[in-house]
Amino acid sequence: MKHRYLKNVATLCLAAEKCIGCGRCAEVCPHGVFCVNETKAKIEDKDCCIECGACAKNCPVSAITVEAGVGCAAAVIKGWLTGSEPTCDCSSGESCC
């Protein structure tokens, strides 16, 4: 079972026209966000992305961008680790996670 964090908030982007289908993104993603179909990678489930940045760092053609350590997913994880309420500042400065 895949864990989803918050719907439609991950900063993950894949430029399919740059992708060479090497599969590194699928290999390094800890949450199975990517799959490789035929000759291109595809984002299978963006809402599972924790914005760790492993995919972008390992893409040899820079087809993937993600703002690692920012956004709602990072706020939720930080809250879990510190036992505090997550605050991502994504809506008018109020806690929304």
C-alpha positions, 0 to 999 in steps of 0.5 A: 500500500502506498502512502500519499501525503497531501493531494496535488502539492508536490513540486515534482516535474518531469520533462518527458521530452528530455527523458532518455528512459534510463530508469534511474528515477524509478530505481532511486525513488523510495516511494515508487513515484515513477515507472518506465514505459517503453522508452520514457519515464512516467510519474505514476503517482505524484501524490506519493512524492516526499520531495527527497530529490533523489530522482532529480539528483540521479537523472543524467539529463536533468529531466526531473525537477523537484524542490527538495525539502520544501512544501507540504510533504516536507512539513508533514514529515518534519512534524512527524519527526519533531512531534509538532504541528506541520506548517507549510505556509502554503496558504496565507501564512496559516497552518494548513497541513 
